[in-house]
Amino acid sequence: MKLTTAQALVRWLLAQRSETLDGREVPLFPGVFAIFGHGNVLGLGTALEEYRDELPVWRGHTEQGMALAAVGYAKATDRRQVGVVTSSIGPGALNMVTAAGVAHANRLPVLLLPGDTFTSRAPDPVLQQVESFGDATATVNDAFRAVSRYFDRITRPEQLLATLPQVARVLTDPAEAGPVTLALPQDVQVETYDFPESLFTPVTHRLLRTRPDKRSLTEAASILRASKRPLLVLGGGVRYSGAGKRALNFAERHGIPIVETTAGRTLVAHDHPLHAGPLGVTGSTSANVLAAEADVVLAVGTRLQDFTTASWTVFSPEVRLVTLNAARFDAVKHGAHAVVGDADAGLADLSAQLESWAVDFEWASRAATERGKWDAHIDTLRAPTGEVPTYAQIVGVVNELSTPDDYVMTASGGMPGELIGGWRATGTSTMDVEYGFSCMGYELAGAWGAAMAHTAGLVTTMLGDGSYLMLNSELFSAAFAGHGFVAVVCDNDGYAVIARLQQGQGGKPFNNFYEDCRSGHAQPPRVDFAAHAEALGCATFTAESLDDVRGAYEKAREAASSEHRPAVVVVRTQPNSWTEAGAWWEVGVPAYASGRADYDRVKPNQVRYLRP
């Protein structure tokens, strides 16, 4: 079939199918986010228009925002569907690099198709081309190499025959999942080639369930049998494997307390008797207490980042670590005994090895006991005070009014600690906290993508005023496209959580709260978030008290659902009230700062490499 490179790529996208965790067949690529420029409008843009009825194209308003929306879509579909994002060359392409970093850090698939300069070099230097003085082959798209799981520049149409199978491999492999970048020179996009029809034969991509090596399983079972106080840590890989029920059955059969990571939140019902809560800095004291006493930790589907491990101070130095992970890269970290394989298949095989072995009931019962103490603490934080609402109180209202089908999101600042630590799961896999990259602005852009994908219930995203100002243009994209969600914007006059870190470690208030920033005005202007959101096509509601928050959120839920557009709730919040798990986080504290004493006290307790 004689097609242009762009036509062949679009036809291939249409031929790819995916099987969801519940067995349904859906498009692997459900749609394309696009901003057209001279680097993609006539090549890929023309091809997308030709197939517009089969492959939806959504117009965005920042390239970073579109790509973050695609990341949010991937998370909401448990990595079973992949968003495609295309931009022109130059600044449009570079705007997507941050979103690629988000996808890479969080192991989420997205396909990025930035335009590129001419391979012929006949019109060089073209508009928006950044010329490398020492490498004529380099373009700005090479910046994607550091944040892509797979990168290619298509300089001949027939290269698609070799690269597209690799694209599909990376996007659908649990061990490799992450961003793929195909740089598309604008002259190559419109070149033709006689492509074999077989390239466009429909293919259904099913979840790979690699079974672990029997020898590593046998040793893992031996380590667990020798334990008295084992702990089961559930990460995002459990979610993407659809292994939530398997993990619960494993814990119940063997009596092992469960804790969750950031990406693993809401895998377990909040009131399950073996659920000890979320782990780490933004987690709960209940989970952290058990982690400190555990003699064996079985970590499933997690890379154990610093917030989860309290910078590797949450576990005892004598703990034995067993990891079950689809990616060997993550499984071998920190001296762990590595079991490489699918979470669902691996837990089934490991349980069979353990047979009837079970933990002493006294240890298993500690989960509910400690979590009960944490629940009482959260209840205290949520209780009305009659003052300006706190983050914890607002989360409590949203939590109370949410249904099991709803989906809650956040990304950066202080809200992750409130949602991870304080949220009580109303459904299974119903939370997205982007804390792998902690990208300000993901809250709104990612919510657009999640709202496209998560149609069974309502999406609510929670964010601070700083994140709103960082990236809000996709509110209009969602309003224009007709995708409704609720955004709760907590206005505390600045970057409050960084101010807490700054002052808590001995620094002086500086450049975080507006009152500590340089301005040429005696009374600097304030942002009217409600008016701004309304101008972007959103329904808007304001709240001053906690009772106002309840009423505004109820109205926003109705508006988002019935009017098919974002509904924004704006509420003034306390700038210095937080949910604290009491865990340590290592940051660079100057030797002369007052916070250095605490740093020097805790640093020696940091586990550098666990006993294999």
Secondary structure, 3 states (H helix, E strand, C coil): CEEEHHHHHHHHHHHEEEECCCCCEEECCCCEEECCCCCCCCCHHHHHHHCCCCCCEEECCCHHHHHHHHHHHHHHCCCCCCEEEEECCCHHHHCCHHHHHHHHHCCCCEEEEEEECCCCCCCCCCCCCCCCCCCCCCCHHHHHHHHCCEEEECCCHHHHHHHHHHHHHHHHCCCCCCEEEEEEEHHHHCCEEECCHHHHCCEEECCCCCCCCHHHHHHHHHHHHCCCCEEEEECHHHHHHCCHHHHHHHHHHHCCCEEECCCCCCCCCCCCCCEEEECCCCCCHHHHHHHHHCCEEEEECCCCCHHHHCCCCCCCCCCEEEEEECCHHHHCHHHCEEEECCHHHHHHHHHHHHCCCCCCHHHHHHHHHHHHHHHHHHHHHHCCCCCCCCHHHHHHHHHHHCCCCCEEEECCCCHHHHHHHHCCCCCCCCEEECCCCCCCCHHHHHHHHHHHHCCCCCEEEEEEHHHHHHCCCHHHHHHHHCCCCEEEEEECCECHHHHHHHHHCCCCCCCCEHHHCCCCCCCCCCCCHHHHHHHCCCEEEEECCHHHHHHHHHHHHHHHHHHCCCEEEEEECCCCCCCCCCCCCCCCCCCCCCCHHHHHHHHHHCCCCCEC
